[in-house]
Amino acid sequence: MSVSDQNGYEEAGSIAAVEVLIKKGRLCEAHDLLQNAIESDPGNLKLAQLYGLSLARLGATDKARICLEGLYIKNERDSETAGLLGRVYKDIWKKTRTLEYAHRSRDIYLKNFQITGDYYPGINAATMSLIVGESTEALRIAEEVIKACETCEKDYWCLSTLGEANLLLGRVDEAVRHYAQALHMSGEFYGDVNSTYQQLRMIARHMDVPKEFLEKFAPPGIVAFSGNMMDHPERVEPRFPESIADHVKQKIAEALSELQVGVGYSSAACGADILFIEAMQERGSEVTIVLPFQKEQFIQTSIRFAGEQWEKRFHNALEKATSVKFVTEEGYFGNDDLFSFAGSIIQGLSTLRAKSMLTTPHLLAVTDLCQEEQKRGGTDEFIAHWPFPDMKRIIDLSQFHRGKPTVALNIPKAGDEVLGYEIPYGIERNLRCILFADVKGFSRLEEGQTPYFMYEFLQILAKKMKGFYPKPEVLNTWGDAIFAIYGNARDMARFAFTLRNMVLKTDWKAKHLPPEMNIRIALHTGPVFQGMDPVLGRPNSYGAHINRAARIEPVTIPGCIYASEQFAANLIVESSEEYALEYVGVLVLPKDFGHQETYHIRKKNEVQ
């Protein structure tokens, strides 16, 4: 941390500043500030608790466990430390299904409840007792939890706790009453309601839970949307003429109502996209817009030809959107793959959100099912690549107009001559996955250890690469830094885990290097310029997104693999069963590179 960061931390009021960062989801900043603060004040219990919490939220579960176990030994009667450690044990049990950690979690929560009388550790102790097979104990604790709630303010969490305690006791009518009151207070706070839903799902694996409970707390419908644009003025046979726009919007609204949609993801081209966004906003639903590139150029390629009114509707849609995201904030450069990748990001974001809420997203699409023109991408590609075939709803444009099947025309696009760019011969712009990594501790190597790093570390990496397939398109090292490029997210993830495991599982002390050597790994996806490097005489890659990946890497936690939202969405579409992706918050990137929503990637059933 720089001196200015330290001063800023002191001026901001230390603990309060960290708590604000955690609440805003800026977990890496909070983690870095806490590391520095703990060095200055190692005995501060609150700082240590927040540090353990930041590690847990950042996906460094095992590091959080070690940190909080040390705190708990010294502060056994502190309810906050106990609550945090109980939660970490519960998280480890959920990830590994190792019953030992379920027992540890229950024991910590129960002891905390006995000391404090607080209903939060109490209800967790009751439910975890059920999970470890001690149902009599679960019933006894549940009775005590109900008594503990008598003097508490009847907010959402108190009411849902009363619902859960009565459910464990088999008092269904009482449970229904308290859960209904909790739901009435929840409003549109999907996070609170989904937390209760996930708890009910967990309980349902160990006892009968009435279906109505799960239905009441079930997450809202989540939709990934794609649809055809308005017909270009030069189109001969109609597919989506202006005259049917209102009818299409009505059909979209009906589908949203039937699917009980509360969360949606879409791009914002003229036509079906904007109609979907408007219908979502009219029903008060959350909608995230994904644009493939810089906004003004998107207007030129996908809005302006339809007329001024659609441009106004586009700006209005963005202004009212819950969130607007970009595949790249740079320009179009004639790279049509960016449209397809925006579709992949929409599918990935909807899948990530649905998985976090223990549900499955729907696809909703608007297209002409009778068209005979060659399927070349767009909505047809979006539908073809949807990973949940039983969760599709398609609105057929052909039902709104009669006539011959549509004919694909050579309609002018906003290409080179319109957007005014030129790429030198031999250079291509392609969507690629990017890795940046560096070795923690390299800068502190003694002079005599440096040659061992060059020989041992790089030799081991070279041997790993010799047997690794497919190999990166680009692989460079300089000092302790490693840079790699792959064409898809699945191969990149395999490479990243191979690299991480190589570092974590090698006995570096035996190789005359510090035993605590570790590695930071950051992954990103975006358009990059590629060509033959005339100096090196081999392929190389350049561009803003390579710089972005390089800015993510310094703020990652050693031993963990972090990825941008773009890479995470890309990976979940390509390989949804192999990896678990956990949202860790917003990184504020150094050197004025803005911010980046970030995910922790781990192998399923793995604890880091």
C-alpha positions as CSV (number, residue, x, y, z in Angstrom):
1,M,0.0,0.0,0.0
2,S,1.3,3.5,-0.9
3,V,1.9,6.2,1.7
4,S,-1.1,8.1,0.3
5,D,-3.3,5.1,0.8
6,Q,-2.2,4.8,4.4
7,N,-2.9,8.4,5.1
8,G,-6.3,8.1,3.4
9,Y,-7.0,5.2,5.6
10,E,-6.1,7.0,8.8
11,E,-8.1,10.1,7.8
12,A,-11.2,8.1,6.8
13,G,-11.6,6.7,10.3
14,S,-10.1,3.2,10.0
15,I,-12.7,0.7,10.9
16,A,-15.6,2.8,9.5
17,A,-13.8,3.2,6.2
18,V,-13.3,-0.6,5.8
19,E,-16.9,-1.3,6.7
20,V,-18.1,1.1,4.0
21,L,-15.8,-0.6,1.5
22,I,-17.2,-4.0,2.4
23,K,-20.8,-2.8,2.2
24,K,-20.1,-1.4,-1.3
25,G,-18.6,-4.7,-2.4
26,R,-15.1,-3.3,-2.8
27,L,-13.6,-6.2,-1.0
28,C,-10.0,-6.2,-2.4
29,E,-9.6,-2.5,-1.3
30,A,-10.9,-3.4,2.2
31,H,-8.5,-6.4,2.3
32,D,-5.5,-4.3,1.4
33,L,-6.4,-1.6,3.9
34,L,-6.9,-4.1,6.6
35,Q,-3.5,-5.8,6.0
36,N,-1.8,-2.5,6.5
37,A,-3.9,-1.5,9.5
38,I,-3.3,-4.9,11.3
39,E,0.5,-4.4,10.9
40,S,0.1,-1.1,12.7
41,D,-2.4,-2.4,15.3
42,P,-2.0,-6.2,15.5
43,G,-4.1,-6.5,18.7
44,N,-7.2,-4.8,17.4
45,L,-10.0,-7.4,17.5
46,K,-12.4,-5.6,15.2
47,L,-9.8,-5.2,12.5
48,A,-8.9,-8.9,12.7
49,Q,-12.6,-9.8,12.4
50,L,-13.1,-7.6,9.4
51,Y,-9.9,-9.1,7.8
52,G,-11.4,-12.6,8.3
53,L,-14.7,-11.5,6.8
54,S,-12.9,-10.0,3.8
55,L,-11.0,-13.2,3.2
56,A,-14.2,-15.3,3.4
57,R,-16.1,-13.0,1.0
58,L,-13.1,-13.0,-1.4
59,G,-13.3,-16.8,-1.7
60,A,-10.1,-17.4,0.3
61,T,-12.1,-19.7,2.7
62,D,-9.2,-21.7,4.1
63,K,-7.2,-18.5,4.9
64,A,-10.3,-17.1,6.5
65,R,-10.7,-20.3,8.6
66,I,-7.0,-20.1,9.8
67,C,-7.4,-16.4,10.6
68,L,-10.7,-16.8,12.6
69,E,-9.6,-19.9,14.4
70,G,-6.6,-18.0,15.8
71,L,-8.9,-15.2,16.9
72,Y,-11.4,-17.6,18.4
73,I,-8.8,-19.3,20.6
74,K,-8.0,-15.9,22.1
75,N,-11.6,-14.5,22.2
76,E,-13.8,-17.5,22.7
77,R,-16.6,-15.5,24.3
78,D,-16.8,-12.9,21.6
79,S,-20.0,-13.5,19.7
80,E,-18.9,-11.8,16.4
81,T,-15.8,-13.9,16.1
82,A,-17.8,-17.0,16.9
83,G,-20.5,-16.1,14.3
84,L,-17.9,-15.5,11.6
85,L,-16.1,-18.8,12.3
86,G,-19.4,-20.7,12.4
87,R,-20.2,-19.3,9.0
88,V,-16.8,-20.2,7.5
89,Y,-17.2,-23.8,8.8
90,K,-20.7,-23.9,7.3
91,D,-19.3,-22.6,4.0
92,I,-16.6,-25.3,4.0
93,W,-19.3,-28.0,4.7
94,K,-21.4,-26.7,1.8
95,K,-18.5,-26.8,-0.6
96,T,-17.1,-30.2,0.4
97,R,-20.0,-31.9,2.2
98,T,-17.4,-33.0,4.9
99,L,-19.6,-33.6,8.0
100,E,-16.7,-32.7,10.3
101,Y,-17.2,-29.0,9.4
102,A,-21.0,-29.2,9.9
103,H,-20.3,-30.4,13.4
104,R,-17.7,-27.7,14.0
105,S,-20.2,-25.1,12.7
106,R,-23.0,-26.3,15.0
107,D,-20.7,-26.4,18.0
108,I,-19.5,-22.9,17.5
109,Y,-23.0,-21.5,16.9
110,L,-24.4,-23.4,19.9
111,K,-21.7,-22.2,22.3
112,N,-22.2,-18.6,21.0
113,F,-26.0,-18.9,21.6
114,Q,-25.5,-20.2,25.1
115,I,-23.2,-17.2,25.9
116,T,-25.2,-14.4,24.1
117,G,-28.8,-15.6,23.9
118,D,-28.9,-14.1,20.4
119,Y,-31.3,-15.8,18.0
120,Y,-28.9,-15.7,15.0
121,P,-26.4,-18.2,16.3
122,G,-29.3,-20.0,17.9
123,I,-31.2,-20.8,14.7
124,N,-28.0,-21.7,13.0
125,A,-27.2,-24.1,15.8
126,A,-30.7,-25.6,15.6
127,T,-30.5,-26.2,11.8
128,M,-26.9,-27.5,11.8
129,S,-28.0,-29.9,14.6
130,L,-30.6,-31.3,12.2
131,I,-28.0,-31.6,9.4
132,V,-25.6,-33.6,11.6
133,G,-28.4,-36.0,12.6
134,E,-29.1,-34.7,16.1
135,S,-32.8,-34.0,15.6
136,T,-33.7,-34.0,19.3
137,E,-31.1,-31.3,20.0
138,A,-32.4,-29.4,17.0
139,L,-35.9,-29.3,18.5
140,R,-34.6,-28.3,21.9
141,I,-32.6,-25.4,20.5
142,A,-35.5,-24.3,18.3
143,E,-37.7,-23.8,21.3
144,E,-35.1,-21.6,22.9
145,V,-34.7,-19.6,19.7
146,I,-38.4,-18.8,19.8
147,K,-38.1,-17.5,23.3
148,A,-35.1,-15.4,22.3
149,C,-37.1,-13.8,19.6
150,E,-39.8,-12.6,21.9
151,T,-37.9,-9.5,23.0
152,C,-36.5,-8.7,19.5
153,E,-37.7,-6.1,17.0
154,K,-39.8,-8.0,14.5
155,D,-37.8,-7.2,11.4
156,Y,-37.4,-9.5,8.4
157,W,-34.7,-11.6,10.0
158,C,-36.4,-12.1,13.3
159,L,-39.6,-13.1,11.5
160,S,-37.9,-15.5,9.1
161,T,-36.0,-17.0,12.1
162,L,-39.4,-17.6,13.9
163,G,-40.6,-19.2,10.7
164,E,-37.6,-21.5,10.5
165,A,-37.7,-22.4,14.2
166,N,-41.4,-23.3,14.0
167,L,-40.7,-25.3,10.8
168,L,-38.1,-27.4,12.6
169,L,-40.6,-28.0,15.3
170,G,-43.3,-29.1,12.9
171,R,-45.6,-26.3,13.7
172,V,-46.5,-25.6,10.1
173,D,-49.3,-23.0,10.7
174,E,-47.1,-20.9,12.9
175,A,-44.2,-21.2,10.4
176,V,-46.5,-20.1,7.5
177,R,-47.7,-17.1,9.5
178,H,-44.2,-15.8,10.4
179,Y,-42.8,-16.5,6.9
180,A,-45.7,-14.6,5.4
181,Q,-45.0,-11.6,7.7
182,A,-41.3,-11.7,6.7
183,L,-42.2,-11.8,3.0
184,H,-44.5,-8.8,3.5
185,M,-41.6,-6.8,4.9
186,S,-39.1,-7.8,2.3
187,G,-40.2,-5.7,-0.6
188,E,-37.9,-6.2,-3.6
189,F,-34.9,-7.2,-1.6
190,Y,-34.2,-10.4,-3.5
191,G,-31.0,-11.0,-1.6
192,D,-32.7,-11.4,1.8
193,V,-35.5,-13.5,0.4
194,N,-33.1,-15.7,-1.5
195,S,-31.0,-16.3,1.6
196,T,-34.2,-17.7,3.3
197,Y,-34.9,-19.8,0.2
198,Q,-31.4,-21.3,0.2
199,Q,-31.8,-22.1,3.9
200,L,-35.2,-23.8,3.2
201,R,-33.6,-25.8,0.4
202,M,-30.9,-26.9,2.7
203,I,-33.4,-28.0,5.4
204,A,-35.5,-29.8,2.8
205,R,-32.6,-32.3,2.3
206,H,-33.0,-33.4,5.9
207,M,-36.7,-33.2,6.7
208,D,-40.1,-32.7,4.9
209,V,-40.6,-29.1,3.9
210,P,-44.1,-28.2,2.6
211,K,-43.9,-27.3,-1.1
212,E,-45.7,-24.0,-0.4
213,F,-42.7,-22.7,1.6
214,L,-40.3,-23.2,-1.2
215,E,-42.8,-21.7,-3.7
216,K,-43.3,-18.6,-1.6
217,F,-39.6,-17.9,-1.3
218,A,-38.6,-19.1,-4.8
219,P,-36.5,-16.6,-6.7
220,P,-38.0,-14.3,-9.4
221,G,-37.9,-15.5,-13.0
222,I,-34.5,-14.6,-14.6
223,V,-34.4,-14.1,-18.3
224,A,-31.7,-13.8,-21.0
225,F,-33.2,-12.0,-23.9
226,S,-32.4,-11.7,-27.6
227,G,-34.5,-10.4,-30.5
228,N,-34.5,-9.2,-34.1
229,M,-33.9,-5.6,-34.9
230,M,-36.4,-3.4,-36.8
231,D,-36.4,-3.9,-40.5
232,H,-33.8,-1.8,-42.3
233,P,-35.3,0.7,-44.8
234,E,-33.7,-1.2,-47.7
235,R,-35.2,-4.6,-46.7
236,V,-37.6,-5.9,-49.4
237,E,-39.6,-8.6,-47.6
238,P,-40.7,-7.7,-44.1
239,R,-39.5,-9.5,-41.0
240,F,-40.0,-6.9,-38.3
241,P,-41.7,-3.8,-39.7
242,E,-42.5,-0.8,-37.5
243,S,-46.3,-1.6,-37.8
244,I,-46.1,-4.7,-35.6
245,A,-43.9,-3.2,-32.8
246,D,-46.8,-2.6,-30.3
247,H,-48.1,-6.2,-30.9
248,V,-44.7,-7.6,-30.2
249,K,-44.3,-5.6,-27.1
250,Q,-47.6,-6.9,-25.8
251,K,-46.5,-10.5,-26.4
252,I,-43.2,-9.8,-24.6
253,A,-45.2,-8.3,-21.6
254,E,-47.4,-11.4,-21.5
255,A,-44.4,-13.7,-21.5
256,L,-42.8,-11.8,-18.7
257,S,-45.9,-12.0,-16.6
258,E,-46.3,-15.8,-17.2
259,L,-42.7,-16.4,-16.3
260,Q,-42.9,-14.1,-13.3
261,V,-39.7,-12.3,-14.4
262,G,-38.0,-10.1,-11.9
263,V,-34.5,-10.0,-13.4
264,G,-33.5,-9.6,-17.1
265,Y,-30.4,-9.3,-19.3
266,S,-30.5,-7.9,-22.8
267,S,-28.7,-5.8,-25.4
268,A,-30.4,-2.6,-26.6
269,A,-30.7,-2.6,-30.4
270,C,-33.7,-1.0,-32.0
271,G,-36.7,-3.4,-32.2
272,A,-37.1,-6.3,-29.8
273,D,-34.3,-5.5,-27.4
274,I,-35.7,-2.0,-26.6
275,L,-39.3,-3.4,-26.5
276,F,-38.1,-6.0,-23.9
277,I,-36.3,-3.4,-21.8
278,E,-39.4,-1.1,-21.8
279,A,-41.7,-4.0,-20.8
280,M,-39.3,-4.9,-18.0
281,Q,-39.1,-1.4,-16.7
282,E,-42.9,-0.9,-16.9
283,R,-43.3,-3.9,-14.6
284,G,-40.7,-2.6,-12.1
285,S,-38.3,-5.4,-12.8
286,E,-34.5,-5.3,-12.7
287,V,-32.9,-5.1,-16.1
288,T,-29.2,-5.1,-17.1
289,I,-28.2,-3.9,-20.6
290,V,-25.1,-5.3,-22.3
291,L,-23.6,-3.3,-25.1
292,P,-20.9,-4.9,-27.4
293,F,-18.8,-1.8,-27.7
294,Q,-18.7,2.0,-27.3
295,K,-22.1,3.6,-27.1
296,E,-22.0,6.1,-29.9
297,Q,-20.8,3.5,-32.4
298,F,-23.5,1.1,-31.2
299,I,-26.0,3.8,-32.0
300,Q,-24.6,4.0,-35.5
301,T,-24.6,0.3,-36.1
302,S,-27.8,-0.8,-34.4
303,I,-30.1,2.2,-33.7
304,R,-29.9,5.1,-36.1
305,F,-31.2,3.5,-39.3
306,A,-34.5,2.9,-37.6
307,G,-35.2,6.6,-37.0
308,E,-35.0,9.3,-34.3
309,Q,-37.7,7.9,-32.1
310,W,-35.7,4.6,-31.6
311,E,-32.7,6.6,-30.7
312,K,-34.7,8.5,-28.1
313,R,-36.1,5.2,-26.8
314,F,-32.6,3.8,-26.6
315,H,-31.3,6.7,-24.4
316,N,-34.4,6.4,-22.2
317,A,-33.8,2.7,-21.8
318,L,-30.2,3.2,-20.7
319,E,-31.1,6.0,-18.3
320,K,-33.7,3.8,-16.5
321,A,-31.7,0.5,-16.6
322,T,-30.5,-1.1,-13.4
323,S,-27.1,-1.5,-14.9
324,V,-25.3,-0.9,-18.2
325,K,-22.3,-3.1,-19.0
326,F,-19.9,-3.2,-22.0
327,V,-18.1,-6.1,-23.6
328,T,-15.5,-3.4,-24.4
329,E,-15.7,0.3,-24.0
330,E,-13.5,0.7,-27.0
331,G,-14.8,1.0,-30.6
332,Y,-16.4,-1.5,-33.1
333,F,-13.5,-1.7,-35.6
334,G,-15.7,-3.9,-37.9
335,N,-15.4,-6.8,-35.4
336,D,-18.8,-8.5,-35.7
337,D,-17.8,-11.1,-33.2
338,L,-18.5,-8.5,-30.5
339,F,-22.2,-8.8,-31.2
340,S,-22.0,-12.6,-30.7
341,F,-19.9,-12.2,-27.6
342,A,-22.4,-9.7,-26.1
343,G,-25.0,-12.5,-26.5
344,S,-22.6,-14.9,-24.7
345,I,-22.1,-12.4,-21.9
346,I,-25.9,-12.0,-21.6
347,Q,-26.3,-15.8,-21.3
348,G,-23.4,-16.0,-18.9
349,L,-24.6,-13.2,-16.6
350,S,-28.1,-14.6,-16.4
351,T,-26.7,-18.1,-15.6
352,L,-24.4,-16.7,-12.9
353,R,-27.2,-14.8,-11.3
354,A,-29.5,-17.8,-11.5
355,K,-26.9,-20.2,-10.0
356,S,-26.3,-17.7,-7.1
357,M,-30.1,-17.9,-6.4
358,L,-30.4,-21.7,-6.9
359,T,-32.6,-21.5,-9.9
360,T,-32.3,-21.7,-13.7
361,P,-32.7,-18.8,-16.2
362,H,-35.2,-18.7,-19.1
363,L,-34.4,-17.7,-22.6
364,L,-36.9,-15.3,-24.2
365,A,-36.4,-14.5,-27.8
366,V,-38.2,-12.7,-30.6
367,T,-37.4,-14.0,-34.2
368,D,-39.1,-15.1,-37.4
369,L,-39.3,-18.9,-37.3
370,C,-40.4,-19.0,-40.9
371,Q,-37.4,-17.2,-42.4
372,E,-35.4,-19.0,-45.0
373,E,-32.4,-16.8,-44.9
374,Q,-29.2,-18.4,-43.8
375,K,-28.6,-18.5,-40.1
376,R,-25.6,-16.3,-39.7
377,G,-25.6,-15.3,-36.0
378,G,-27.7,-12.8,-34.0
379,T,-30.8,-14.2,-32.3
380,D,-30.7,-17.5,-34.1
381,E,-27.1,-18.2,-32.8
382,F,-28.3,-17.0,-29.3
383,I,-31.1,-19.6,-29.3
384,A,-28.9,-22.4,-30.7
385,H,-26.3,-21.9,-28.0
386,W,-28.7,-21.7,-25.1
387,P,-27.6,-24.3,-22.5
388,F,-31.0,-25.0,-21.0
389,P,-33.2,-26.4,-23.8
390,D,-36.2,-26.9,-21.6
391,M,-36.2,-23.2,-20.5
392,K,-37.0,-21.4,-23.8
393,R,-39.8,-19.2,-24.9
394,I,-39.8,-17.9,-28.5
395,I,-42.1,-15.2,-29.8
396,D,-42.5,-15.9,-33.6
397,L,-42.6,-12.7,-35.7
398,S,-44.2,-14.5,-38.6
399,Q,-47.5,-14.6,-36.6
400,F,-47.8,-10.8,-37.0
401,H,-47.5,-10.5,-40.8
402,R,-48.3,-12.5,-43.9
403,G,-46.3,-12.8,-47.1
404,K,-43.4,-14.6,-48.6
405,P,-40.5,-15.9,-46.5
406,T,-38.0,-13.2,-45.8
407,V,-35.1,-12.7,-48.1
408,A,-31.6,-11.9,-46.9
409,L,-30.3,-8.8,-48.6
410,N,-26.9,-7.2,-48.8
411,I,-27.9,-4.3,-46.6
412,P,-25.1,-1.7,-46.0
413,K,-23.7,-1.9,-42.5
414,A,-21.9,0.7,-40.5
415,G,-18.5,-0.7,-41.4
416,D,-15.1,0.8,-42.2
417,E,-16.3,3.6,-44.3
418,V,-18.9,4.8,-41.8
419,L,-17.0,4.5,-38.6
420,G,-13.7,5.7,-40.0
421,Y,-11.0,3.3,-38.9
422,E,-8.2,1.3,-40.5
423,I,-6.2,-1.6,-39.2
424,P,-2.7,-2.2,-40.7
425,Y,-2.3,-5.3,-43.0
426,G,-1.4,-8.4,-41.0
427,I,-3.0,-7.3,-37.8
428,E,-6.4,-8.8,-36.7
429,R,-8.7,-7.9,-33.9
430,N,-10.0,-11.0,-32.1
431,L,-11.8,-11.9,-29.0
432,R,-9.4,-13.7,-26.7
433,C,-9.0,-14.8,-23.1
434,I,-6.0,-13.2,-21.2
435,L,-4.0,-14.3,-18.2
436,F,-1.6,-12.2,-16.2
437,A,0.2,-13.7,-13.2
438,D,3.1,-12.9,-11.0
439,V,4.9,-14.7,-8.2
440,K,4.4,-13.3,-4.7
441,G,7.7,-12.9,-2.9
442,F,9.8,-12.5,-6.0
443,S,10.8,-8.9,-5.2
444,R,12.2,-10.0,-1.8
445,L,14.4,-12.7,-3.2
446,E,18.0,-12.5,-2.1
447,E,20.6,-12.0,-4.9
448,G,21.8,-15.5,-4.5
449,Q,18.3,-16.9,-4.9
450,T,17.6,-15.2,-8.2
451,P,19.5,-17.7,-10.4
452,Y,17.6,-20.5,-8.7
453,F,14.3,-18.8,-9.6
454,M,15.4,-18.5,-13.2
455,Y,16.6,-22.1,-13.3
456,E,14.1,-24.0,-11.0
457,F,10.9,-22.1,-11.4
458,L,11.1,-21.5,-15.2
459,Q,12.4,-25.1,-15.7
460,I,9.3,-26.5,-14.0
461,L,7.0,-24.2,-15.9
462,A,8.7,-25.3,-19.2
463,K,8.3,-29.0,-18.3
464,K,4.6,-28.4,-17.5
465,M,4.1,-26.6,-20.8
466,K,5.8,-29.4,-22.8
467,G,3.0,-31.9,-21.8
468,F,0.2,-29.4,-21.7
469,Y,-2.4,-29.3,-24.5
470,P,-3.6,-27.1,-26.1
471,K,-0.8,-24.7,-25.6
472,P,-1.4,-20.9,-25.4
473,E,-1.4,-18.9,-28.6
474,V,0.9,-16.5,-26.8
475,L,3.1,-17.2,-23.8
476,N,5.6,-14.7,-22.4
477,T,7.5,-14.3,-19.2
478,W,9.6,-11.4,-17.9
479,G,11.0,-11.5,-14.4
480,D,8.3,-13.2,-12.3
481,A,5.4,-12.2,-14.6
482,I,3.6,-14.6,-16.9
483,F,1.3,-13.6,-19.7
484,A,-0.8,-16.0,-21.8
485,I,-3.5,-15.8,-24.5
486,Y,-6.1,-18.5,-25.3
487,G,-9.0,-18.6,-27.8
488,N,-11.5,-19.9,-25.3
489,A,-12.3,-19.7,-21.6
490,R,-12.3,-23.5,-20.9
491,D,-8.7,-23.9,-22.1
492,M,-7.6,-20.8,-20.3
493,A,-9.1,-22.0,-17.0
494,R,-7.3,-25.3,-17.3
495,F,-4.0,-23.5,-17.9
496,A,-4.6,-21.2,-14.9
497,F,-5.2,-24.0,-12.5
498,T,-2.2,-26.0,-13.8
499,L,-0.1,-22.9,-13.2
500,R,-1.5,-22.3,-9.7
501,N,-1.1,-25.9,-8.7
502,M,2.5,-26.0,-9.9
503,V,3.3,-23.1,-7.6
504,L,1.3,-24.3,-4.6
505,K,2.4,-27.9,-4.7
506,T,6.1,-27.5,-5.3
507,D,8.6,-27.8,-2.3
508,W,10.4,-24.5,-3.1
509,K,12.6,-24.8,0.0
510,A,14.2,-27.9,-1.5
511,K,15.0,-25.8,-4.5
512,H,16.7,-23.1,-2.6
513,L,13.8,-20.7,-2.8
514,P,11.5,-19.2,-0.1
515,P,8.9,-21.9,1.0
516,E,6.1,-19.3,1.1
517,M,6.3,-18.5,-2.6
518,N,2.8,-18.1,-4.0
519,I,1.2,-16.7,-7.2
520,R,-1.5,-14.2,-8.2
521,I,-3.5,-15.0,-11.2
522,A,-6.0,-12.8,-13.1
523,L,-8.2,-13.7,-16.1
524,H,-10.1,-11.5,-18.5
525,T,-11.8,-11.7,-21.9
526,G,-12.0,-9.0,-24.5
527,P,-11.0,-8.0,-28.0
528,V,-7.2,-7.8,-28.6
529,F,-5.0,-6.9,-31.6
530,Q,-3.0,-9.9,-32.8
531,G,-0.1,-10.2,-35.3
532,M,3.5,-11.3,-35.8
533,D,5.9,-9.4,-33.6
534,P,8.6,-8.2,-36.0
535,V,11.2,-8.0,-33.1
536,L,10.5,-11.3,-31.4
537,G,9.6,-13.1,-34.6
538,R,6.6,-14.8,-33.1
539,P,2.9,-14.0,-32.6
540,N,2.0,-11.4,-30.0
541,S,-1.1,-9.5,-28.7
542,Y,-1.8,-6.0,-27.7
543,G,-4.7,-3.7,-26.6
544,A,-6.6,-2.1,-23.8
545,H,-8.0,-5.4,-22.6
546,I,-4.5,-6.8,-22.0
547,N,-3.8,-3.7,-20.0
548,R,-7.0,-4.3,-18.0
549,A,-6.0,-7.9,-17.2
550,A,-2.6,-6.6,-16.0
551,R,-4.4,-4.1,-13.7
552,I,-6.6,-6.8,-12.1
553,E,-3.6,-9.1,-11.2
554,P,-1.9,-6.9,-8.6
555,V,-5.0,-6.7,-6.4
556,T,-5.9,-10.4,-6.4
557,I,-5.3,-12.7,-3.3
558,P,-2.3,-14.9,-3.7
559,G,-3.2,-18.6,-4.3
560,C,-6.6,-17.6,-5.7
561,I,-7.7,-17.2,-9.4
562,Y,-9.8,-14.1,-10.0
563,A,-11.6,-13.3,-13.2
564,S,-13.3,-10.3,-14.7
565,E,-17.1,-10.5,-15.1
566,Q,-16.6,-10.9,-18.8
567,F,-14.4,-14.0,-18.4
568,A,-16.7,-15.5,-15.7
569,A,-19.7,-15.1,-18.0
570,N,-17.7,-16.6,-20.8
571,L,-16.6,-19.6,-18.7
572,I,-20.0,-20.4,-17.2
573,V,-21.4,-20.7,-20.8
574,E,-18.5,-22.9,-22.0
575,S,-18.1,-25.1,-18.8
576,S,-20.8,-24.7,-16.3
577,E,-20.3,-28.0,-14.4
578,E,-16.5,-28.0,-13.7
579,Y,-16.1,-24.7,-11.9
580,A,-17.8,-22.7,-9.2
581,L,-17.8,-19.0,-9.6
582,E,-18.3,-16.7,-6.6
583,Y,-18.9,-13.0,-6.9
584,V,-16.3,-11.1,-4.8
585,G,-17.2,-7.5,-5.6
586,V,-15.9,-4.5,-7.4
587,L,-12.2,-3.9,-7.9
588,V,-11.0,-0.3,-8.3
589,L,-8.2,-0.8,-10.8
590,P,-4.9,1.1,-10.5
591,K,-3.6,3.7,-13.0
592,D,-7.1,5.1,-13.7
593,F,-8.4,2.0,-15.3
594,G,-11.8,2.4,-13.7
595,H,-13.5,-0.5,-11.9
596,Q,-14.1,-4.1,-12.6
597,E,-16.7,-6.5,-11.3
598,T,-14.8,-9.7,-10.3
599,Y,-15.3,-13.4,-9.6
600,H,-13.3,-16.0,-7.7
601,I,-13.0,-19.2,-9.7
602,R,-12.5,-22.6,-8.0
603,K,-12.9,-26.2,-8.8
604,K,-16.2,-27.6,-7.5
605,N,-15.7,-29.2,-4.0
606,E,-12.4,-27.4,-3.6
607,V,-11.7,-25.1,-0.7
608,Q,-9.0,-22.4,-1.1
